[in-house]
Amino acid sequence: MDLLLSIIVPMYNAEQYVGECMKSLLEQGLDEKSYEIIVVNDGSTDGSISVAEEISKAYNNITILTQDNRGQSAARNVGMQAAKGRYIC
């Protein structure tokens, strides 16, 4: 099955919210092999990356990328470059 959907999640100091966001995406009822979640850590200085990495350990369709803080647009662009899905959101 080809990858249908790439979901890009820009993340900056979102320790309180990133876990809930990722879990919500994972609970949408889609076949895990049909989509990917790309979390782009935009230089977070809190525990965001630890939360995202802990969740990603249990799923093969989550990728975490890290860059120096360059803003949401740059983070989305990095995610788009890594995306393998037919559609990107």
C-alpha positions in Angstrom: 0.0 0.0 0.0 1.3 3.4 -0.9 1.5 6.1 1.7 -1.6 8.2 1.3 -1.1 11.0 3.9 1.7 12.9 5.5 0.7 14.9 8.6 3.3 17.5 9.6 3.3 18.7 13.2 5.6 21.8 13.8 6.6 21.7 17.5 8.1 24.5 19.6 7.9 24.4 23.4 4.6 22.4 23.3 5.4 20.0 26.1 1.9 20.4 27.5 0.1 19.7 24.2 2.2 17.6 21.9 1.3 14.3 23.5 -2.4 15.0 23.2 -2.0 16.1 19.6 -0.1 13.0 18.6 -2.5 10.7 20.4 -5.4 12.4 18.7 -3.8 11.9 15.3 -3.1 8.2 16.0 -6.7 7.6 17.1 -8.4 8.7 13.8 -9.0 5.1 12.7 -6.7 5.2 9.8 -4.5 2.2 8.9 -1.1 2.9 10.3 0.5 1.9 7.0 -1.4 4.5 5.0 -0.1 7.6 6.8 2.8 9.1 8.5 3.2 11.7 11.2 6.2 14.0 10.9 7.0 16.0 14.1 9.4 18.8 13.4 11.0 20.0 16.6 11.8 23.7 16.0 14.5 24.1 18.7 12.2 23.5 21.7 13.8 24.3 25.0 11.3 22.5 27.2 10.5 18.7 27.4 8.6 18.6 24.1 11.1 16.4 22.4 11.0 13.8 25.2 7.3 13.6 25.1 7.2 13.1 21.3 10.1 10.6 21.3 8.4 8.5 24.0 5.2 8.3 22.0 7.0 7.6 18.7 8.7 4.5 20.2 5.5 2.6 19.9 4.7 3.5 16.3 6.5 2.9 13.0 4.7 5.7 11.2 6.1 8.6 13.3 9.2 10.5 12.4 10.8 13.2 14.5 13.1 15.8 12.9 14.9 18.5 14.8 16.2 21.8 13.6 17.4 25.1 15.2 14.6 27.5 16.0 13.6 29.0 12.6 9.9 29.4 13.0 6.7 27.5 12.0 7.0 28.1 8.3 10.6 26.7 8.2 9.5 23.7 10.3 6.6 23.0 8.0 8.9 23.2 5.0 11.3 20.7 6.5 8.4 18.4 7.2 7.2 18.8 3.6 10.7 17.9 2.2 10.6 14.7 4.3 7.0 13.8 3.5 6.4 10.6 1.5 2.6 10.7 1.3 0.4 11.5 -1.7 -1.3 14.2 0.3 0.2 16.6 2.9 -1.5 18.3 5.8 
